[in-house]
Amino acid sequence: CRPVPRVHLSAELMKEAGWPVGPGVGLSYELTKAVSIRVGAGGEPERLSMGVGLTRAGWSIDYAAIHHTVLGMSYRVSLSRGLPRRKTISK
């Protein structure tokens, strides 16, 4: 089995107050270097999510819609800036 370029799979264990520890899984696909789409699901309580990420000039903006069986729909937006890469000097 070979890794699929531009596809990222993640897994987590999450603990919410009043609920047992539950699993989660997410999948991100880079359509281009600037655009990614994401989906995710989790249990205890059940959650489904989908979103999109845009990256340009070191800045990223991410948007996600999450359906939570207890809280209903919620939406998240984040803005982030990557740290500049360190320049290396070759000898």
Gaussian input, Z-matrix of N, CA and C with variables (Angstrom, degrees):
# hf/3-21g

backbone

0 1
 N
 C     1     B1
 C     2     B2     1     A1
 N     3     B3     2     A2     1     D1
 C     4     B4     3     A3     2     D2
 C     5     B5     4     A4     3     D3
 N     6     B6     5     A5     4     D4
 C     7     B7     6     A6     5     D5
 C     8     B8     7     A7     6     D6
 N     9     B9     8     A8     7     D7
 C    10    B10     9     A9     8     D8
 C    11    B11    10    A10     9     D9
 N    12    B12    11    A11    10    D10
 C    13    B13    12    A12    11    D11
 C    14    B14    13    A13    12    D12
 N    15    B15    14    A14    13    D13
 C    16    B16    15    A15    14    D14
 C    17    B17    16    A16    15    D15
 N    18    B18    17    A17    16    D16
 C    19    B19    18    A18    17    D17
 C    20    B20    19    A19    18    D18
 N    21    B21    20    A20    19    D19
 C    22    B22    21    A21    20    D20
 C    23    B23    22    A22    21    D21
 N    24    B24    23    A23    22    D22
 C    25    B25    24    A24    23    D23
 C    26    B26    25    A25    24    D24
 N    27    B27    26    A26    25    D25
 C    28    B28    27    A27    26    D26
 C    29    B29    28    A28    27    D27
 N    30    B30    29    A29    28    D28
 C    31    B31    30    A30    29    D29
 C    32    B32    31    A31    30    D30
 N    33    B33    32    A32    31    D31
 C    34    B34    33    A33    32    D32
 C    35    B35    34    A34    33    D33
 N    36    B36    35    A35    34    D34
 C    37    B37    36    A36    35    D35
 C    38    B38    37    A37    36    D36
 N    39    B39    38    A38    37    D37
 C    40    B40    39    A39    38    D38
 C    41    B41    40    A40    39    D39
 N    42    B42    41    A41    40    D40
 C    43    B43    42    A42    41    D41
 C    44    B44    43    A43    42    D42
 N    45    B45    44    A44    43    D43
 C    46    B46    45    A45    44    D44
 C    47    B47    46    A46    45    D45
 N    48    B48    47    A47    46    D46
 C    49    B49    48    A48    47    D47
 C    50    B50    49    A49    48    D48
 N    51    B51    50    A50    49    D49
 C    52    B52    51    A51    50    D50
 C    53    B53    52    A52    51    D51
 N    54    B54    53    A53    52    D52
 C    55    B55    54    A54    53    D53
 C    56    B56    55    A55    54    D54
 N    57    B57    56    A56    55    D55
 C    58    B58    57    A57    56    D56
 C    59    B59    58    A58    57    D57
 N    60    B60    59    A59    58    D58
 C    61    B61    60    A60    59    D59
 C    62    B62    61    A61    60    D60
 N    63    B63    62    A62    61    D61
 C    64    B64    63    A63    62    D62
 C    65    B65    64    A64    63    D63
 N    66    B66    65    A65    64    D64
 C    67    B67    66    A66    65    D65
 C    68    B68    67    A67    66    D66
 N    69    B69    68    A68    67    D67
 C    70    B70    69    A69    68    D68
 C    71    B71    70    A70    69    D69
 N    72    B72    71    A71    70    D70
 C    73    B73    72    A72    71    D71
 C    74    B74    73    A73    72    D72
 N    75    B75    74    A74    73    D73
 C    76    B76    75    A75    74    D74
 C    77    B77    76    A76    75    D75
 N    78    B78    77    A77    76    D76
 C    79    B79    78    A78    77    D77
 C    80    B80    79    A79    78    D78
 N    81    B81    80    A80    79    D79
 C    82    B82    81    A81    80    D80
 C    83    B83    82    A82    81    D81
 N    84    B84    83    A83    82    D82
 C    85    B85    84    A84    83    D83
 C    86    B86    85    A85    84    D84
 N    87    B87    86    A86    85    D85
 C    88    B88    87    A87    86    D86
 C    89    B89    88    A88    87    D87
 N    90    B90    89    A89    88    D88
 C    91    B91    90    A90    89    D89
 C    92    B92    91    A91    90    D90
 N    93    B93    92    A92    91    D91
 C    94    B94    93    A93    92    D92
 C    95    B95    94    A94    93    D93
 N    96    B96    95    A95    94    D94
 C    97    B97    96    A96    95    D95
 C    98    B98    97    A97    96    D96
 N    99    B99    98    A98    97    D97
 C   100   B100    99    A99    98    D98
 C   101   B101   100   A100    99    D99
 N   102   B102   101   A101   100   D100
 C   103   B103   102   A102   101   D101
 C   104   B104   103   A103   102   D102
 N   105   B105   104   A104   103   D103
 C   106   B106   105   A105   104   D104
 C   107   B107   106   A106   105   D105
 N   108   B108   107   A107   106   D106
 C   109   B109   108   A108   107   D107
 C   110   B110   109   A109   108   D108
 N   111   B111   110   A110   109   D109
 C   112   B112   111   A111   110   D110
 C   113   B113   112   A112   111   D111
 N   114   B114   113   A113   112   D112
 C   115   B115   114   A114   113   D113
 C   116   B116   115   A115   114   D114
 N   117   B117   116   A116   115   D115
 C   118   B118   117   A117   116   D116
 C   119   B119   118   A118   117   D117
 N   120   B120   119   A119   118   D118
 C   121   B121   120   A120   119   D119
 C   122   B122   121   A121   120   D120
 N   123   B123   122   A122   121   D121
 C   124   B124   123   A123   122   D122
 C   125   B125   124   A124   123   D123
 N   126   B126   125   A125   124   D124
 C   127   B127   126   A126   125   D125
 C   128   B128   127   A127   126   D126
 N   129   B129   128   A128   127   D127
 C   130   B130   129   A129   128   D128
 C   131   B131   130   A130   129   D129
 N   132   B132   131   A131   130   D130
 C   133   B133   132   A132   131   D131
 C   134   B134   133   A133   132   D132
 N   135   B135   134   A134   133   D133
 C   136   B136   135   A135   134   D134
 C   137   B137   136   A136   135   D135
 N   138   B138   137   A137   136   D136
 C   139   B139   138   A138   137   D137
 C   140   B140   139   A139   138   D138
 N   141   B141   140   A140   139   D139
 C   142   B142   141   A141   140   D140
 C   143   B143   142   A142   141   D141
 N   144   B144   143   A143   142   D142
 C   145   B145   144   A144   143   D143
 C   146   B146   145   A145   144   D144
 N   147   B147   146   A146   145   D145
 C   148   B148   147   A147   146   D146
 C   149   B149   148   A148   147   D147
 N   150   B150   149   A149   148   D148
 C   151   B151   150   A150   149   D149
 C   152   B152   151   A151   150   D150
 N   153   B153   152   A152   151   D151
 C   154   B154   153   A153   152   D152
 C   155   B155   154   A154   153   D153
 N   156   B156   155   A155   154   D154
 C   157   B157   156   A156   155   D155
 C   158   B158   157   A157   156   D156
 N   159   B159   158   A158   157   D157
 C   160   B160   159   A159   158   D158
 C   161   B161   160   A160   159   D159
 N   162   B162   161   A161   160   D160
 C   163   B163   162   A162   161   D161
 C   164   B164   163   A163   162   D162
 N   165   B165   164   A164   163   D163
 C   166   B166   165   A165   164   D164
 C   167   B167   166   A166   165   D165
 N   168   B168   167   A167   166   D166
 C   169   B169   168   A168   167   D167
 C   170   B170   169   A169   168   D168
 N   171   B171   170   A170   169   D169
 C   172   B172   171   A171   170   D170
 C   173   B173   172   A172   171   D171
 N   174   B174   173   A173   172   D172
 C   175   B175   174   A174   173   D173
 C   176   B176   175   A175   174   D174
 N   177   B177   176   A176   175   D175
 C   178   B178   177   A177   176   D176
 C   179   B179   178   A178   177   D177
 N   180   B180   179   A179   178   D178
 C   181   B181   180   A180   179   D179
 C   182   B182   181   A181   180   D180
 N   183   B183   182   A182   181   D181
 C   184   B184   183   A183   182   D182
 C   185   B185   184   A184   183   D183
 N   186   B186   185   A185   184   D184
 C   187   B187   186   A186   185   D185
 C   188   B188   187   A187   186   D186
 N   189   B189   188   A188   187   D187
 C   190   B190   189   A189   188   D188
 C   191   B191   190   A190   189   D189
 N   192   B192   191   A191   190   D190
 C   193   B193   192   A192   191   D191
 C   194   B194   193   A193   192   D192
 N   195   B195   194   A194   193   D193
 C   196   B196   195   A195   194   D194
 C   197   B197   196   A196   195   D195
 N   198   B198   197   A197   196   D196
 C   199   B199   198   A198   197   D197
 C   200   B200   199   A199   198   D198
 N   201   B201   200   A200   199   D199
 C   202   B202   201   A201   200   D200
 C   203   B203   202   A202   201   D201
 N   204   B204   203   A203   202   D202
 C   205   B205   204   A204   203   D203
 C   206   B206   205   A205   204   D204
 N   207   B207   206   A206   205   D205
 C   208   B208   207   A207   206   D206
 C   209   B209   208   A208   207   D207
 N   210   B210   209   A209   208   D208
 C   211   B211   210   A210   209   D209
 C   212   B212   211   A211   210   D210
 N   213   B213   212   A212   211   D211
 C   214   B214   213   A213   212   D212
 C   215   B215   214   A214   213   D213
 N   216   B216   215   A215   214   D214
 C   217   B217   216   A216   215   D215
 C   218   B218   217   A217   216   D216
 N   219   B219   218   A218   217   D217
 C   220   B220   219   A219   218   D218
 C   221   B221   220   A220   219   D219
 N   222   B222   221   A221   220   D220
 C   223   B223   222   A222   221   D221
 C   224   B224   223   A223   222   D222
 N   225   B225   224   A224   223   D223
 C   226   B226   225   A225   224   D224
 C   227   B227   226   A226   225   D225
 N   228   B228   227   A227   226   D226
 C   229   B229   228   A228   227   D227
 C   230   B230   229   A229   228   D228
 N   231   B231   230   A230   229   D229
 C   232   B232   231   A231   230   D230
 C   233   B233   232   A232   231   D231
 N   234   B234   233   A233   232   D232
 C   235   B235   234   A234   233   D233
 C   236   B236   235   A235   234   D234
 N   237   B237   236   A236   235   D235
 C   238   B238   237   A237   236   D236
 C   239   B239   238   A238   237   D237
 N   240   B240   239   A239   238   D238
 C   241   B241   240   A240   239   D239
 C   242   B242   241   A241   240   D240
 N   243   B243   242   A242   241   D241
 C   244   B244   243   A243   242   D242
 C   245   B245   244   A244   243   D243
 N   246   B246   245   A245   244   D244
 C   247   B247   246   A246   245   D245
 C   248   B248   247   A247   246   D246
 N   249   B249   248   A248   247   D247
 C   250   B250   249   A249   248   D248
 C   251   B251   250   A250   249   D249
 N   252   B252   251   A251   250   D250
 C   253   B253   252   A252   251   D251
 C   254   B254   253   A253   252   D252
 N   255   B255   254   A254   253   D253
 C   256   B256   255   A255   254   D254
 C   257   B257   256   A256   255   D255
 N   258   B258   257   A257   256   D256
 C   259   B259   258   A258   257   D257
 C   260   B260   259   A259   258   D258
 N   261   B261   260   A260   259   D259
 C   262   B262   261   A261   260   D260
 C   263   B263   262   A262   261   D261
 N   264   B264   263   A263   262   D262
 C   265   B265   264   A264   263   D263
 C   266   B266   265   A265   264   D264
 N   267   B267   266   A266   265   D265
 C   268   B268   267   A267   266   D266
 C   269   B269   268   A268   267   D267
 N   270   B270   269   A269   268   D268
 C   271   B271   270   A270   269   D269
 C   272   B272   271   A271   270   D270

   B1=1.4463
   B2=1.5388
   B3=1.3178
   B4=1.4609
   B5=1.5203
   B6=1.3339
   B7=1.4694
   B8=1.5264
   B9=1.3113
   B10=1.4580
   B11=1.5257
   B12=1.3414
   B13=1.4600
   B14=1.5251
   B15=1.3181
   B16=1.4588
   B17=1.5313
   B18=1.3315
   B19=1.4639
   B20=1.5242
   B21=1.3363
   B22=1.4606
   B23=1.5276
   B24=1.3117
   B25=1.4605
   B26=1.5216
   B27=1.3238
   B28=1.4584
   B29=1.5248
   B30=1.3228
   B31=1.4679
   B32=1.5181
   B33=1.3403
   B34=1.4567
   B35=1.5227
   B36=1.3098
   B37=1.4556
   B38=1.5192
   B39=1.3388
   B40=1.4555
   B41=1.5245
   B42=1.3248
   B43=1.4607
   B44=1.5209
   B45=1.3308
   B46=1.4552
   B47=1.5191
   B48=1.3224
   B49=1.4630
   B50=1.5274
   B51=1.3239
   B52=1.4576
   B53=1.5177
   B54=1.2970
   B55=1.4653
   B56=1.5247
   B57=1.3426
   B58=1.4729
   B59=1.5342
   B60=1.3020
   B61=1.4689
   B62=1.5210
   B63=1.3201
   B64=1.4611
   B65=1.5121
   B66=1.3317
   B67=1.4625
   B68=1.5268
   B69=1.3234
   B70=1.4610
   B71=1.5157
   B72=1.3222
   B73=1.4564
   B74=1.5264
   B75=1.3270
   B76=1.4555
   B77=1.5144
   B78=1.3241
   B79=1.4539
   B80=1.5244
   B81=1.3242
   B82=1.4539
   B83=1.5245
   B84=1.3260
   B85=1.4568
   B86=1.5277
   B87=1.3257
   B88=1.4622
   B89=1.5225
   B90=1.3335
   B91=1.4651
   B92=1.5230
   B93=1.3467
   B94=1.4677
   B95=1.5209
   B96=1.3309
   B97=1.4680
   B98=1.5235
   B99=1.3265
   B100=1.4632
   B101=1.5253
   B102=1.3411
   B103=1.4707
   B104=1.5226
   B105=1.3463
   B106=1.4734
   B107=1.5164
   B108=1.3371
   B109=1.4627
   B110=1.5210
   B111=1.3391
   B112=1.4619
   B113=1.5207
   B114=1.3313
   B115=1.4660
   B116=1.5220
   B117=1.3215
   B118=1.4549
   B119=1.5161
   B120=1.3167
   B121=1.4625
   B122=1.5137
   B123=1.3271
   B124=1.4564
   B125=1.5136
   B126=1.3243
   B127=1.4544
   B128=1.5188
   B129=1.3047
   B130=1.4776
   B131=1.5043
   B132=1.2954
   B133=1.4655
   B134=1.5303
   B135=1.3286
   B136=1.4582
   B137=1.5196
   B138=1.3491
   B139=1.4592
   B140=1.5333
   B141=1.3119
   B142=1.4625
   B143=1.5208
   B144=1.3203
   B145=1.4590
   B146=1.5207
   B147=1.3306
   B148=1.4602
   B149=1.5200
   B150=1.3230
   B151=1.4553
   B152=1.5080
   B153=1.3190
   B154=1.4585
   B155=1.5285
   B156=1.3147
   B157=1.4615
   B158=1.5149
   B159=1.3328
   B160=1.4611
   B161=1.5240
   B162=1.3280
   B163=1.4643
   B164=1.5170
   B165=1.3375
   B166=1.4670
   B167=1.5198
   B168=1.3161
   B169=1.4660
   B170=1.5290
   B171=1.3320
   B172=1.4583
   B173=1.5161
   B174=1.3296
   B175=1.4570
   B176=1.5229
   B177=1.3325
   B178=1.4639
   B179=1.5179
   B180=1.3191
   B181=1.4519
   B182=1.5227
   B183=1.3164
   B184=1.4585
   B185=1.5213
   B186=1.3169
   B187=1.4617
   B188=1.5200
   B189=1.3229
   B190=1.4705
   B191=1.5180
   B192=1.3183
   B193=1.4638
   B194=1.5272
   B195=1.3224
   B196=1.4685
   B197=1.5203
   B198=1.3295
   B199=1.4660
   B200=1.5174
   B201=1.3191
   B202=1.4599
   B203=1.5214
   B204=1.3354
   B205=1.4647
   B206=1.5227
   B207=1.3195
   B208=1.4667
   B209=1.5301
   B210=1.3277
   B211=1.4675
   B212=1.5204
   B213=1.3260
   B214=1.4618
   B215=1.5162
   B216=1.3377
   B217=1.4697
   B218=1.5235
   B219=1.3241
   B220=1.4547
   B221=1.5279
   B222=1.3235
   B223=1.4577
   B224=1.5204
   B225=1.3134
   B226=1.4626
   B227=1.5211
   B228=1.3229
   B229=1.4567
   B230=1.5236
   B231=1.3190
   B232=1.4626
   B233=1.5206
   B234=1.3203
   B235=1.4546
   B236=1.5206
   B237=1.3211
   B238=1.4650
   B239=1.5203
   B240=1.3127
   B241=1.4629
   B242=1.5162
   B243=1.3085
   B244=1.4520
   B245=1.5190
   B246=1.3133
   B247=1.4539
   B248=1.5259
   B249=1.3265
   B250=1.4661
   B251=1.5298
   B252=1.3052
   B253=1.4657
   B254=1.5065
   B255=1.3110
   B256=1.4599
   B257=1.5108
   B258=1.2968
   B259=1.4582
   B260=1.5073
   B261=1.3196
   B262=1.4606
   B263=1.5229
   B264=1.2783
   B265=1.4684
   B266=1.5212
   B267=1.3357
   B268=1.4623
   B269=1.5155
   B270=1.3217
   B271=1.4795
   B272=1.5155
   A1=108.57
   A2=116.98
   A3=121.44
   A4=110.39
   A5=117.08
   A6=119.44
   A7=110.54
   A8=116.80
   A9=122.11
   A10=107.89
   A11=117.54
   A12=118.94
   A13=110.67
   A14=116.60
   A15=124.52
   A16=114.25
   A17=118.43
   A18=120.96
   A19=108.04
   A20=116.48
   A21=121.88
   A22=108.39
   A23=116.09
   A24=122.50
   A25=108.02
   A26=117.07
   A27=120.16
   A28=109.30
   A29=114.80
   A30=121.24
   A31=108.07
   A32=115.71
   A33=120.25
   A34=110.87
   A35=114.66
   A36=122.36
   A37=105.67
   A38=116.54
   A39=120.38
   A40=109.87
   A41=116.16
   A42=122.08
   A43=108.57
   A44=116.87
   A45=122.11
   A46=108.36
   A47=116.42
   A48=121.20
   A49=110.68
   A50=116.03
   A51=121.15
   A52=115.27
   A53=118.10
   A54=123.02
   A55=109.19
   A56=116.66
   A57=118.51
   A58=110.26
   A59=116.30
   A60=121.35
   A61=108.29
   A62=116.47
   A63=120.51
   A64=111.82
   A65=116.92
   A66=121.39
   A67=111.49
   A68=114.92
   A69=121.72
   A70=109.50
   A71=116.19
   A72=121.37
   A73=108.32
   A74=116.68
   A75=121.42
   A76=111.11
   A77=115.36
   A78=122.21
   A79=107.84
   A80=116.61
   A81=122.38
   A82=108.43
   A83=116.06
   A84=121.18
   A85=108.82
   A86=116.69
   A87=121.99
   A88=109.10
   A89=116.36
   A90=120.02
   A91=110.32
   A92=114.97
   A93=123.20
   A94=106.06
   A95=118.00
   A96=119.32
   A97=111.17
   A98=117.80
   A99=121.65
   A100=114.05
   A101=119.11
   A102=121.22
   A103=110.61
   A104=116.05
   A105=122.58
   A106=109.13
   A107=115.82
   A108=120.32
   A109=107.61
   A110=116.10
   A111=120.49
   A112=111.05
   A113=115.32
   A114=122.41
   A115=107.54
   A116=116.27
   A117=119.95
   A118=111.32
   A119=115.83
   A120=122.27
   A121=108.18
   A122=115.05
   A123=120.30
   A124=110.37
   A125=115.56
   A126=120.48
   A127=111.26
   A128=116.57
   A129=125.03
   A130=113.30
   A131=122.64
   A132=129.55
   A133=111.17
   A134=115.42
   A135=119.57
   A136=110.74
   A137=114.49
   A138=122.21
   A139=108.77
   A140=116.35
   A141=122.60
   A142=107.21
   A143=117.56
   A144=119.65
   A145=110.96
   A146=114.35
   A147=120.83
   A148=107.08
   A149=115.29
   A150=118.07
   A151=112.66
   A152=113.66
   A153=121.33
   A154=107.98
   A155=116.39
   A156=122.12
   A157=110.21
   A158=116.29
   A159=122.48
   A160=108.38
   A161=117.13
   A162=122.13
   A163=109.11
   A164=115.02
   A165=120.12
   A166=109.07
   A167=117.12
   A168=124.06
   A169=112.21
   A170=117.17
   A171=121.28
   A172=114.77
   A173=118.51
   A174=122.95
   A175=109.73
   A176=116.54
   A177=121.80
   A178=109.29
   A179=115.44
   A180=121.16
   A181=106.89
   A182=115.75
   A183=121.68
   A184=109.69
   A185=115.89
   A186=122.33
   A187=107.69
   A188=117.04
   A189=120.93
   A190=110.03
   A191=115.65
   A192=123.27
   A193=106.47
   A194=116.25
   A195=121.20
   A196=109.16
   A197=116.16
   A198=120.40
   A199=107.99
   A200=116.09
   A201=124.43
   A202=106.43
   A203=118.39
   A204=120.40
   A205=113.48
   A206=118.27
   A207=121.18
   A208=110.84
   A209=117.68
   A210=122.00
   A211=114.10
   A212=118.67
   A213=121.28
   A214=110.95
   A215=115.71
   A216=121.41
   A217=110.80
   A218=115.38
   A219=121.15
   A220=107.31
   A221=114.80
   A222=121.02
   A223=108.37
   A224=116.40
   A225=121.10
   A226=109.37
   A227=114.36
   A228=121.26
   A229=106.82
   A230=117.07
   A231=120.02
   A232=109.22
   A233=114.68
   A234=122.88
   A235=106.69
   A236=117.25
   A237=120.17
   A238=110.36
   A239=113.82
   A240=121.40
   A241=108.08
   A242=117.44
   A243=121.40
   A244=111.23
   A245=116.59
   A246=121.25
   A247=109.19
   A248=117.30
   A249=119.22
   A250=110.34
   A251=114.78
   A252=119.64
   A253=110.10
   A254=114.73
   A255=120.86
   A256=110.18
   A257=116.43
   A258=120.26
   A259=109.25
   A260=116.85
   A261=120.66
   A262=109.33
   A263=114.64
   A264=120.53
   A265=108.09
   A266=115.65
   A267=118.13
   A268=110.08
   A269=113.35
   A270=118.95
   A271=109.43
   D1=124.79
   D2=179.84
   D3=-102.87
   D4=148.86
   D5=174.73
   D6=-62.42
   D7=147.14
   D8=177.61
   D9=-95.39
   D10=121.84
   D11=-179.96
   D12=-59.53
   D13=143.67
   D14=174.99
   D15=69.33
   D16=9.00
   D17=176.71
   D18=-116.12
   D19=130.51
   D20=-179.61
   D21=-124.43
   D22=127.45
   D23=178.35
   D24=-112.10
   D25=135.05
   D26=178.33
   D27=-132.80
   D28=154.51
   D29=177.63
   D30=-136.70
   D31=151.41
   D32=-178.86
   D33=-149.20
   D34=161.64
   D35=166.85
   D36=-116.66
   D37=131.39
   D38=-174.43
   D39=-128.76
   D40=142.58
   D41=179.54
   D42=-123.87
   D43=116.89
   D44=174.44
   D45=-107.79
   D46=147.49
   D47=-179.12
   D48=-55.19
   D49=130.41
   D50=178.81
   D51=82.30
   D52=2.08
   D53=-179.34
   D54=-127.37
   D55=151.64
   D56=174.82
   D57=-71.92
   D58=168.74
   D59=175.48
   D60=-61.70
   D61=134.63
   D62=-179.08
   D63=-131.46
   D64=153.22
   D65=-179.37
   D66=-83.49
   D67=160.19
   D68=173.34
   D69=-146.95
   D70=152.71
   D71=178.44
   D72=-142.10
   D73=144.58
   D74=179.12
   D75=-139.15
   D76=153.38
   D77=-179.98
   D78=-135.45
   D79=129.79
   D80=178.24
   D81=-123.61
   D82=135.33
   D83=178.80
   D84=-124.94
   D85=123.78
   D86=177.81
   D87=-84.03
   D88=105.07
   D89=176.85
   D90=-66.11
   D91=-43.66
   D92=174.59
   D93=-141.57
   D94=179.08
   D95=176.37
   D96=-64.04
   D97=-20.46
   D98=-176.44
   D99=-100.80
   D100=-17.01
   D101=-172.86
   D102=-130.43
   D103=128.13
   D104=175.11
   D105=-126.87
   D106=145.97
   D107=172.01
   D108=-117.62
   D109=148.66
   D110=-174.04
   D111=-138.27
   D112=147.80
   D113=171.57
   D114=-136.84
   D115=153.54
   D116=179.47
   D117=-156.82
   D118=159.61
   D119=177.40
   D120=-148.84
   D121=151.01
   D122=179.05
   D123=-152.04
   D124=165.63
   D125=-179.52
   D126=-127.34
   D127=162.87
   D128=176.06
   D129=63.88
   D130=67.32
   D131=-7.44
   D132=-80.14
   D133=165.30
   D134=-176.28
   D135=-70.03
   D136=139.03
   D137=178.49
   D138=-139.84
   D139=139.88
   D140=171.71
   D141=-126.62
   D142=139.36
   D143=-179.48
   D144=-143.11
   D145=155.94
   D146=173.02
   D147=-151.73
   D148=152.27
   D149=-177.14
   D150=-166.77
   D151=-179.14
   D152=179.84
   D153=-140.76
   D154=147.36
   D155=176.99
   D156=-128.04
   D157=138.45
   D158=178.08
   D159=-121.70
   D160=133.58
   D161=-179.64
   D162=-127.92
   D163=133.60
   D164=178.36
   D165=-156.81
   D166=130.47
   D167=175.21
   D168=52.41
   D169=41.41
   D170=177.70
   D171=83.95
   D172=-7.06
   D173=178.86
   D174=-100.83
   D175=146.02
   D176=176.10
   D177=-131.23
   D178=138.62
   D179=171.42
   D180=-125.46
   D181=130.88
   D182=-177.79
   D183=-123.99
   D184=140.64
   D185=176.84
   D186=-128.84
   D187=137.48
   D188=177.84
   D189=-141.91
   D190=145.64
   D191=171.66
   D192=-114.62
   D193=129.28
   D194=-175.43
   D195=-125.12
   D196=129.82
   D197=172.21
   D198=-104.43
   D199=121.51
   D200=-178.40
   D201=-115.53
   D202=130.13
   D203=-174.48
   D204=-62.85
   D205=-24.20
   D206=179.51
   D207=-96.47
   D208=-44.30
   D209=-173.59
   D210=-91.52
   D211=-12.39
   D212=-176.97
   D213=81.74
   D214=-150.22
   D215=-178.03
   D216=-83.21
   D217=141.28
   D218=171.11
   D219=-142.83
   D220=160.71
   D221=-175.37
   D222=-131.62
   D223=143.03
   D224=-178.81
   D225=-132.08
   D226=140.06
   D227=175.12
   D228=-132.24
   D229=135.09
   D230=175.96
   D231=-133.75
   D232=149.03
   D233=175.36
   D234=-125.80
   D235=128.51
   D236=-178.76
   D237=-139.28
   D238=159.30
   D239=179.07
   D240=-129.53
   D241=127.08
   D242=177.84
   D243=-73.58
   D244=154.00
   D245=175.31
   D246=-75.41
   D247=144.20
   D248=179.01
   D249=-63.36
   D250=145.65
   D251=177.42
   D252=-71.46
   D253=143.51
   D254=177.38
   D255=-76.05
   D256=132.38
   D257=177.68
   D258=-78.46
   D259=134.58
   D260=177.63
   D261=-106.71
   D262=145.60
   D263=178.58
   D264=-106.38
   D265=121.32
   D266=177.81
   D267=-88.22
   D268=144.19
   D269=-178.56
   D270=-105.76

